[in-house]
Amino acid sequence: MNIALIAHDNKKNDLVQFATAYQTIFSKHTLFATGTTGMRIQEATGLPITRFQSGPLGGDQEIGAMIAKNNMDAIFFFRDPLTAQPHEPDVTALVRLCDVYSIPLATNMGTAELLIRGLDEGFLEWRNILHKNGESHER
């Protein structure tokens, strides 16, 4: 499955620790990330990650484009709810796309724990069925 890893600045350490703890599960999937987050996770884990621009420079939108083309299966986006983000419209658009296309989205450690365990148990196999059947979400 294609998985995106994104974190606001104050949450990057949390996502790096999470990716390190679940490195074995993440290693079974294709990983994508925004710039600095991806670099930090790669350095900590050695996992191969396709890196996009940083979020404020368009990385959120690059991941959003993958969602719109049915090329993203899950998102781990550790958001900082206490700090204003200059690219908040991009963040809102990404969250909206996850809702429009039914992409599982974890925005904090609690939901991330549930999503990673579900991923490991095969609870997202319905995404593979969509891919196998060539279904897209075009409207």
ChimeraX commands (.cxc) that place a marker at each C-alpha (Angstrom):
marker #1 position 0.00,0.00,0.00 radius 0.5
marker #1 position 1.05,3.60,-0.57 radius 0.5
marker #1 position 1.37,5.49,2.70 radius 0.5
marker #1 position 2.09,9.19,3.25 radius 0.5
marker #1 position 3.93,10.49,6.30 radius 0.5
marker #1 position 3.54,14.18,7.15 radius 0.5
marker #1 position 4.18,16.16,10.33 radius 0.5
marker #1 position 4.08,19.78,11.38 radius 0.5
marker #1 position 7.34,21.05,12.86 radius 0.5
marker #1 position 6.36,20.53,16.51 radius 0.5
marker #1 position 5.22,16.96,15.74 radius 0.5
marker #1 position 8.13,15.71,13.62 radius 0.5
marker #1 position 9.86,14.05,16.59 radius 0.5
marker #1 position 6.66,12.19,17.43 radius 0.5
marker #1 position 6.30,10.87,13.89 radius 0.5
marker #1 position 9.97,9.86,13.72 radius 0.5
marker #1 position 9.56,7.92,16.98 radius 0.5
marker #1 position 6.34,6.34,15.69 radius 0.5
marker #1 position 7.94,5.31,12.39 radius 0.5
marker #1 position 10.89,3.87,14.29 radius 0.5
marker #1 position 8.61,1.88,16.60 radius 0.5
marker #1 position 6.63,0.48,13.65 radius 0.5
marker #1 position 9.50,0.23,11.17 radius 0.5
marker #1 position 8.76,-3.45,10.53 radius 0.5
marker #1 position 5.20,-2.70,9.43 radius 0.5
marker #1 position 6.13,0.37,7.39 radius 0.5
marker #1 position 8.86,-1.63,5.60 radius 0.5
marker #1 position 6.15,-3.75,3.94 radius 0.5
marker #1 position 4.68,-0.71,2.17 radius 0.5
marker #1 position 5.64,2.08,-0.21 radius 0.5
marker #1 position 6.28,5.28,1.70 radius 0.5
marker #1 position 5.94,8.90,0.67 radius 0.5
marker #1 position 6.57,11.99,2.77 radius 0.5
marker #1 position 6.91,15.72,2.69 radius 0.5
marker #1 position 10.48,17.06,2.60 radius 0.5
marker #1 position 12.02,17.39,6.05 radius 0.5
marker #1 position 9.73,14.80,7.62 radius 0.5
marker #1 position 10.78,12.22,5.05 radius 0.5
marker #1 position 14.45,13.02,5.48 radius 0.5
marker #1 position 14.25,12.69,9.26 radius 0.5
marker #1 position 12.39,9.37,9.08 radius 0.5
marker #1 position 14.87,8.02,6.50 radius 0.5
marker #1 position 17.81,9.01,8.68 radius 0.5
marker #1 position 16.26,7.38,11.78 radius 0.5
marker #1 position 15.00,4.17,10.17 radius 0.5
marker #1 position 16.76,3.62,6.84 radius 0.5
marker #1 position 13.34,3.08,5.23 radius 0.5
marker #1 position 13.11,4.03,1.54 radius 0.5
marker #1 position 10.84,7.06,1.20 radius 0.5
marker #1 position 9.85,9.07,-1.85 radius 0.5
marker #1 position 10.10,12.66,-0.73 radius 0.5
marker #1 position 8.04,15.55,-2.02 radius 0.5
marker #1 position 8.47,19.26,-1.36 radius 0.5
marker #1 position 7.97,20.46,2.19 radius 0.5
marker #1 position 4.32,21.07,3.08 radius 0.5
marker #1 position 4.38,24.87,2.74 radius 0.5
marker #1 position 6.13,24.57,-0.63 radius 0.5
marker #1 position 3.52,22.24,-2.14 radius 0.5
marker #1 position 4.21,18.82,-0.63 radius 0.5
marker #1 position 0.72,18.59,0.85 radius 0.5
marker #1 position -0.70,19.32,-2.59 radius 0.5
marker #1 position 1.52,16.69,-4.22 radius 0.5
marker #1 position 0.14,14.09,-1.82 radius 0.5
marker #1 position -3.36,15.43,-2.43 radius 0.5
marker #1 position -2.89,14.84,-6.16 radius 0.5
marker #1 position -2.02,11.20,-5.44 radius 0.5
marker #1 position -5.18,10.86,-3.37 radius 0.5
marker #1 position -7.30,12.31,-6.18 radius 0.5
marker #1 position -5.81,9.74,-8.61 radius 0.5
marker #1 position -6.43,6.81,-6.23 radius 0.5
marker #1 position -2.69,6.38,-5.68 radius 0.5
marker #1 position -2.59,6.85,-1.91 radius 0.5
marker #1 position -4.00,4.36,0.59 radius 0.5
marker #1 position -3.37,5.85,4.04 radius 0.5
marker #1 position -2.07,9.06,5.56 radius 0.5
marker #1 position -0.25,9.59,8.84 radius 0.5
marker #1 position -0.36,13.37,9.33 radius 0.5
marker #1 position 0.76,14.42,12.80 radius 0.5
marker #1 position -0.79,17.88,13.05 radius 0.5
marker #1 position 0.01,20.58,15.57 radius 0.5
marker #1 position -3.37,21.99,16.64 radius 0.5
marker #1 position -1.82,24.68,18.85 radius 0.5
marker #1 position 0.33,26.46,16.26 radius 0.5
marker #1 position -1.02,28.50,13.35 radius 0.5
marker #1 position 0.18,27.10,10.04 radius 0.5
marker #1 position 0.87,29.51,7.16 radius 0.5
marker #1 position -0.27,26.86,4.68 radius 0.5
marker #1 position -3.48,25.96,6.56 radius 0.5
marker #1 position -5.60,26.08,3.36 radius 0.5
marker #1 position -3.40,23.31,1.89 radius 0.5
marker #1 position -3.76,21.26,5.08 radius 0.5
marker #1 position -7.54,21.70,5.03 radius 0.5
marker #1 position -7.64,20.68,1.36 radius 0.5
marker #1 position -5.64,17.52,2.09 radius 0.5
marker #1 position -7.93,16.54,4.96 radius 0.5
marker #1 position -10.96,17.22,2.74 radius 0.5
marker #1 position -9.57,14.99,-0.02 radius 0.5
marker #1 position -9.11,12.17,2.50 radius 0.5
marker #1 position -12.80,12.51,3.39 radius 0.5
marker #1 position -13.94,12.75,-0.24 radius 0.5
marker #1 position -11.99,9.63,-1.28 radius 0.5
marker #1 position -12.34,7.64,1.97 radius 0.5
marker #1 position -8.61,7.58,2.67 radius 0.5
marker #1 position -7.79,6.60,6.26 radius 0.5
marker #1 position -6.14,9.56,7.99 radius 0.5
marker #1 position -4.40,9.54,11.38 radius 0.5
marker #1 position -3.74,13.03,12.73 radius 0.5
marker #1 position -2.33,12.15,16.14 radius 0.5
marker #1 position -0.60,9.35,18.05 radius 0.5
marker #1 position -3.91,7.80,19.17 radius 0.5
marker #1 position -5.41,7.42,15.71 radius 0.5
marker #1 position -2.02,6.49,14.26 radius 0.5
marker #1 position -1.79,3.55,16.66 radius 0.5
marker #1 position -5.18,2.29,15.50 radius 0.5
marker #1 position -4.41,2.79,11.81 radius 0.5
marker #1 position -1.01,1.07,11.91 radius 0.5
marker #1 position -2.45,-1.91,13.81 radius 0.5
marker #1 position -5.35,-2.12,11.35 radius 0.5
marker #1 position -2.93,-1.93,8.46 radius 0.5
marker #1 position -0.89,-4.77,9.94 radius 0.5
marker #1 position -4.01,-6.89,10.51 radius 0.5
marker #1 position -5.21,-6.43,6.92 radius 0.5
marker #1 position -8.15,-4.15,7.67 radius 0.5
marker #1 position -7.33,-1.98,4.65 radius 0.5
marker #1 position -7.43,-4.79,2.09 radius 0.5
marker #1 position -10.46,-3.13,0.51 radius 0.5
marker #1 position -7.97,-0.61,-0.93 radius 0.5
marker #1 position -6.18,-3.46,-2.77 radius 0.5
marker #1 position -9.50,-4.58,-4.23 radius 0.5
marker #1 position -10.07,-1.09,-5.61 radius 0.5
marker #1 position -6.62,-1.11,-7.21 radius 0.5
marker #1 position -7.06,-4.61,-8.64 radius 0.5
marker #1 position -10.40,-3.66,-10.19 radius 0.5
marker #1 position -8.89,-0.49,-11.64 radius 0.5
marker #1 position -11.47,1.63,-9.90 radius 0.5
marker #1 position -10.85,5.32,-9.64 radius 0.5
marker #1 position -12.61,8.02,-7.75 radius 0.5
marker #1 position -13.15,10.36,-10.67 radius 0.5
marker #1 position -16.35,12.32,-10.41 radius 0.5
marker link #1:1,2 radius 0.2
marker link #1:2,3 radius 0.2
marker link #1:3,4 radius 0.2
marker link #1:4,5 radius 0.2
marker link #1:5,6 radius 0.2
marker link #1:6,7 radius 0.2
marker link #1:7,8 radius 0.2
marker link #1:8,9 radius 0.2
marker link #1:9,10 radius 0.2
marker link #1:10,11 radius 0.2
marker link #1:11,12 radius 0.2
marker link #1:12,13 radius 0.2
marker link #1:13,14 radius 0.2
marker link #1:14,15 radius 0.2
marker link #1:15,16 radius 0.2
marker link #1:16,17 radius 0.2
marker link #1:17,18 radius 0.2
marker link #1:18,19 radius 0.2
marker link #1:19,20 radius 0.2
marker link #1:20,21 radius 0.2
marker link #1:21,22 radius 0.2
marker link #1:22,23 radius 0.2
marker link #1:23,24 radius 0.2
marker link #1:24,25 radius 0.2
marker link #1:25,26 radius 0.2
marker link #1:26,27 radius 0.2
marker link #1:27,28 radius 0.2
marker link #1:28,29 radius 0.2
marker link #1:29,30 radius 0.2
marker link #1:30,31 radius 0.2
marker link #1:31,32 radius 0.2
marker link #1:32,33 radius 0.2
marker link #1:33,34 radius 0.2
marker link #1:34,35 radius 0.2
marker link #1:35,36 radius 0.2
marker link #1:36,37 radius 0.2
marker link #1:37,38 radius 0.2
marker link #1:38,39 radius 0.2
marker link #1:39,40 radius 0.2
marker link #1:40,41 radius 0.2
marker link #1:41,42 radius 0.2
marker link #1:42,43 radius 0.2
marker link #1:43,44 radius 0.2
marker link #1:44,45 radius 0.2
marker link #1:45,46 radius 0.2
marker link #1:46,47 radius 0.2
marker link #1:47,48 radius 0.2
marker link #1:48,49 radius 0.2
marker link #1:49,50 radius 0.2
marker link #1:50,51 radius 0.2
marker link #1:51,52 radius 0.2
marker link #1:52,53 radius 0.2
marker link #1:53,54 radius 0.2
marker link #1:54,55 radius 0.2
marker link #1:55,56 radius 0.2
marker link #1:56,57 radius 0.2
marker link #1:57,58 radius 0.2
marker link #1:58,59 radius 0.2
marker link #1:59,60 radius 0.2
marker link #1:60,61 radius 0.2
marker link #1:61,62 radius 0.2
marker link #1:62,63 radius 0.2
marker link #1:63,64 radius 0.2
marker link #1:64,65 radius 0.2
marker link #1:65,66 radius 0.2
marker link #1:66,67 radius 0.2
marker link #1:67,68 radius 0.2
marker link #1:68,69 radius 0.2
marker link #1:69,70 radius 0.2
marker link #1:70,71 radius 0.2
marker link #1:71,72 radius 0.2
marker link #1:72,73 radius 0.2
marker link #1:73,74 radius 0.2
marker link #1:74,75 radius 0.2
marker link #1:75,76 radius 0.2
marker link #1:76,77 radius 0.2
marker link #1:77,78 radius 0.2
marker link #1:78,79 radius 0.2
marker link #1:79,80 radius 0.2
marker link #1:80,81 radius 0.2
marker link #1:81,82 radius 0.2
marker link #1:82,83 radius 0.2
marker link #1:83,84 radius 0.2
marker link #1:84,85 radius 0.2
marker link #1:85,86 radius 0.2
marker link #1:86,87 radius 0.2
marker link #1:87,88 radius 0.2
marker link #1:88,89 radius 0.2
marker link #1:89,90 radius 0.2
marker link #1:90,91 radius 0.2
marker link #1:91,92 radius 0.2
marker link #1:92,93 radius 0.2
marker link #1:93,94 radius 0.2
marker link #1:94,95 radius 0.2
marker link #1:95,96 radius 0.2
marker link #1:96,97 radius 0.2
marker link #1:97,98 radius 0.2
marker link #1:98,99 radius 0.2
marker link #1:99,100 radius 0.2
marker link #1:100,101 radius 0.2
marker link #1:101,102 radius 0.2
marker link #1:102,103 radius 0.2
marker link #1:103,104 radius 0.2
marker link #1:104,105 radius 0.2
marker link #1:105,106 radius 0.2
marker link #1:106,107 radius 0.2
marker link #1:107,108 radius 0.2
marker link #1:108,109 radius 0.2
marker link #1:109,110 radius 0.2
marker link #1:110,111 radius 0.2
marker link #1:111,112 radius 0.2
marker link #1:112,113 radius 0.2
marker link #1:113,114 radius 0.2
marker link #1:114,115 radius 0.2
marker link #1:115,116 radius 0.2
marker link #1:116,117 radius 0.2
marker link #1:117,118 radius 0.2
marker link #1:118,119 radius 0.2
marker link #1:119,120 radius 0.2
marker link #1:120,121 radius 0.2
marker link #1:121,122 radius 0.2
marker link #1:122,123 radius 0.2
marker link #1:123,124 radius 0.2
marker link #1:124,125 radius 0.2
marker link #1:125,126 radius 0.2
marker link #1:126,127 radius 0.2
marker link #1:127,128 radius 0.2
marker link #1:128,129 radius 0.2
marker link #1:129,130 radius 0.2
marker link #1:130,131 radius 0.2
marker link #1:131,132 radius 0.2
marker link #1:132,133 radius 0.2
marker link #1:133,134 radius 0.2
marker link #1:134,135 radius 0.2
marker link #1:135,136 radius 0.2
marker link #1:136,137 radius 0.2
marker link #1:137,138 radius 0.2
marker link #1:138,139 radius 0.2
view
